[in-house]
């Protein structure tokens, strides 16, 4: 007897935009046979240093995103068109939304998910910078409403678990570009490879400190340079290394 194959779990991932450095992660998720991922987002905001994905090696749908600047701040209220209707019409079995307390559609989806029985997971840093009691209260409320929350670090998970969020609904997916490739490279390296690398770049015997990230103003690479310059006056063997790409 030919039995029907089980239906794949449909997952809708919404965001205001997807930077190109997410491509490897999204492409890998799309290869899991039991899931059917659809990634929905708008373009990066005008003037942003973040590059959007050019190839999108995964199921991608472009959506419009409304942005409302908050006067006197650098913050914006975001609204992804189609996100709420996707929940109401049950287009997906699971929704994954950004952990954004300034997104009213995120709040409404998390609230409605309790009645519609469609799981909603929020993902992101889960931390406000700088932190404040008001922002923490908003994040606590949004996380409480969501079915689950996904963080980039164990520290983010523990932070909210200590503040009373049920640990069983908090998860970690480390924020690396391609973890499998990094582990494979690490496992192939030998002490001799490391010595050769340092010798070739004039770093042998030096105290090396690195700054790894996009070279954009929000990451403040200038602060790293200032700190290295200040430290060099006290530790002449120090070498500062910037690793990243940007304007």
Secondary structure by P-SEA (a helix, b strand, c coil): ccccccccbbbbbbcccccccaaaaaaaaaacccbbbbbbbbccccccccccccccccbbbbbbbbbbbcccccbbbbbbcaaaaaaaaccccbbbbccccccaaaaaaaaacccccbbbbbbcccccccccaaaaaaaaaaaaaccbbbbccaaaaaaaaaacccccccccccccccaaaaaaaaaaccaaaaaaaaaaacccccbbbbbbcccccccaaaaaaaaaaaaaaacccbbbbbbbbcc
